Each structure stands twice: as structure tokens, then as C-alpha cells.
Amino acid sequence: MTHATLRLSSSLRGLAAFPNVLCFSPDAKLLAALSHEWKVAIWDVQRGRLLHLLDAPEGEFADNATLAFSPDNHWLAFATWNI
């Protein structure tokens, strides 16, 4: 599947606010998202099931934050900064 043919086939529920940072795990089985309310949600992509909803440490702006999975999918890193 290429980016040109990728389509959204279902909705992922769990965040009250619009997600502004998205990150797929290396094996594409997990999707993490950070919302403007400083919540991080992690979903099982295939099942569309919310696995975790976490509070993230607040920074100045959520769009200055980032998420990244470790190569083995066992860790999720979060980073932001304050002015």
C-alpha cells in the first residue's frame, strides 16, 4: 500500500481533543497520538481498540511536542519544551 492509496477505514476513539501529533510503531501495529489537552492515546491499529490513555507532562504548546516508539515497540518516548 502506498501513501496515495491509504484511506481511513475506521475512527479511533479515546481523545476528547483533536490530535496534533501522530506516531505509528515500527511494525505499524500501534498508533500513538497527543492531543492539545496533553493526553496521549495508544491504539491497536488492527482492532481499532484504545489500549492506553495517559497524561502527558504539559509544555508551552502541544504542537511543539513529539512522540516516538522504540524499535521493539516496548517504549514510547515523549518530548516537549517550555519557553
Sequence and secondary structure as in RCSB ss.txt:
>XXXX:A:sequence
MTHATLRLSSSLRGLAAFPNVLCFSPDAKLLAALSHEWKVAIWDVQRGRLLHLLDAPEGEFADNATLAFSPDNHW
LAFATWNI
>XXXX:A:secstr
  GGG    S     SS EEEEEE TTSSEEEEEETTSEEEEEETTTTEEEEEEE    S GGG EEEE TTSS 
EEEE    
